[in-house]
C-alpha cells in the first residue's frame, strides 16, 4: 500500500466514522497532534507515476526481513549439532512401556502391583528367616492351640462350585486380590481388606473370568484354574500354576485325568499366556476310569527355587501330597521341574515318579489332598493345611520337605470315603490366607480359612472362618 502526501494522487478517509479532522488531515481517535502518516488509511487514486516514497518504504522492510532471516539461519547452524546429538541419544534409550495401554471393561480392574523389595523370599531349606542357624526339624511335640470363629458365607454373586481348588492371593498397600476357581475357571475378588472383597465384573455386570479351559487343548479341554501365583523378581512375570482336567464329558468330574500347567502374565493376572504342562502323573489311566494324574497345586518360593506341592493319584499307592521344584530363573517353563524322591529332586516333572512328602497322618486317615502351603511368620516354620477323609489338618516343617506336628482342627460330619446320599453336608478345598503379607505364600498368627461347603447332589459354595493360632 502506498502512503503519499500528494493530495492529487491520494485521498485519506477514516477507518472509523468516529474519527475527527484537524485541518486537511484525518486523525484516528487514539492519536492526536504529532502523528505520522502511518496512522492514516489511504484510498488510492489513479496516478501517472509511482511514488518514490513507496519504493523507499518497501526497501526498508525488505532489509529488516532479510536481516531477520539471516539471524535465523545463523542460529539454526549453531544449535543443529546439539539437536542431532540429542536425537541420536534418544534412539538408544529404551521405552519404559512399549505396550499400548489396554482398556479394561470395568474401572475396578486396575492391575495389582507388586513391589519386588516387599515380596517375601523365603530362606533356603533349613534356614530360619534371619539366615542364621538351621531350625530344628518339626516333631509331634505338644499341641497347637487353634481357634476358629463361626462359619460365614462369602458373597459370590451367582457363581456355583466355588472355590474348587487352592486360592492365590496378591496384596499391596492399597488392595487385596484373590484368584478363585469356580466351576471350571478362574475369577477375581478384590477389596481393601479380606472383609470387603467383591467379585470383579465385566461390562454386562457378570463375574469376570481371567483364565479358562482351552477347548482345542486335550489335557485342559474341560478345566483350567490357577492355584498359585508367583511373582518372578528376575523376569517381572507373574507365574500362574494351574490345575487342568480332561473328562469324558463336562459332568464326569470323578473320572478325569489331571495335570498341572503354567501360564505367564504381565498385567498382574488379568490376562495370561499359556506355556504348557509342567507336572504330569506317574501312572495315568485312560480318561473315564477314575481320577488319575497330578493336580491341586500350591506353591511357595524358597531361596531361588519354586517349590510346588500337588496331589498325586497314581492308582498304585496311597493318594498323597507330593513335591517338585524349579529354578526361579527358569520362569517355571516346561522341562524345568524336577519331582522329589527319597534321594532328592531327581525325577522329571513330566511323567517322572515321585515320593510323597505329606502322607495320611493317622491310622484312620486314608489320603491327603488339597494342600495350602505357606511360610508362617508366627511359628517361624513352613505351614501345611490339607484335607483328609476325616477333616482338615495342619502340619509344620523346618525344611519344607520333612513334615510333622500334625493336628486335626476341623472335623467333617461324615467320613468322605463312606457312601454319600443326597442332602449330606461335605467340606473341601481349604486355603489359609492372612492379611498384611504380600502373597498367600506367607501367613501369620491369624487369617481366614476359606473352604467349600457343599450339599451332596447339589453345588458347593464359598464359606470362611477366622482362624487364630495361640
C-alpha positions, 0 to 999 in steps of 0.5 A: 500500500502506498502512503503519499502526501500528494493530495492529487494522487491520494485521498485519506478517509477514516477507518472509523466514522468516529474519527475527527479532522484537524485541518486537511488531515484525518486523525484516528481517535487514539492519536492526536497532534504529532502523528505520522502518516502511518496512522492514516488509511489511504484510498488510492487514486489513479496516478501517472507515476509511482511514488518514490516514497513507496519504493523507499518504504518497501526497501526498508522492510525488505532489509529488516526481513532479510536481516531477520532471516539471516539471524535465523539461519545463523542460529539454526547452524549453531544449535543443529549439532546439539539437536542431532546429538540429542536425537541420536541419544534418544534412539538408544534409550529404551521405552519404559512401556512399549505396550499400548495401554489396554482398556479394561471393561470395568474401572475396578480392574486396575492391575495389582502391583507388586513391589519386588523389595516387599515380596517375601523370599523365603530362606533356603531349606533349613534356614530360619528367616534371619539366615542364621542357624538351621531350625530344628526339624518339626516333631509331634511335640505338644499341641497347637492351640487353634481357634476358629470363629463361626462359619460365614458365607462369602458373597459370590454373586451367582457363581456355583462350585466355588472355590474348587481348588487352592486360592492365590492371593496378591496384596499391596498397600492399597488392595487385596486380590484373590484368584478363585476357581469356580466351576471350571475357571478362574475369577477375581475378588478384590477389596481393601481388606479380606472383609470387603472383597467383591467379585470383579465384573465385566461390562454386562455386570457378570463375574469376570473370568481371567483364565479358562479351559482351552477347548482345542487343548486335550489335557485342559479341554474341560478345566483350567484354574490357577492355584498359585501365583508367583511373582518372578523378581528376575523376569517381572512375570507373574507365574500362574500354576494351574490345575487342568482336567480332561473328562469324558464329558463336562459332568464326569468330574470323578473320572478325569485325568489331571495335570498341572500347567503354567501360564505367564502374565504381565498385567498382574493376572488379568490376562495370561499366556499359556506355556504348557504342562509342567507336572504330569502323573506317574501312572495315568489311566485312560480318561473315564476310569477314575481320577488319575494324574497330578493336580491341586497345586500350591506353591511357595518360593524358597531361596531361588527355587519354586517349590510346588506341592500337588496331589498325586493319584497314581492308582498304585499307592496311597493318594498323597501330597507330593513335591517338585521344584524349579529354578526361579530363573527358569520362569517355571517353563516346561522341562524345568521341574524336577519331582522329589524322591527319597534321594532328592529332586531327581525325577522329571516333572513330566511323567517322572515318579515321585515320593510323597512328602505329606502322607495320611497322618493317622491310622484312620486317615486314608489320603491327603489332598488339597494342600495350602502351603505357606511360610508362617511368620508366627511359628517361624516354620513352613505351614501345611493345611490339607484335607483328609477323609476325616477333616482338615489338618495342619502340619509344620516343617523346618525344611519344607520337605520333612513334615510333622506336628500334625493336628486335626482342627476341623472335623467333617460330619461324615467320613468322605470315603463312606457312601454319600446320599443326597442332602449330606453336608461335605467340606473341601478345598481349604486355603489359609490366607492372612492379611498384611503379607504380600502373597498367600505364600506367607501367613501369620498368627491369624487369617481366614480359612476359606473352604467349600461347603457343599450339599451332596447332589447339589453345588458347593459354595464359598464359606470362611472362618477366622482362624487364630493360632495361640 
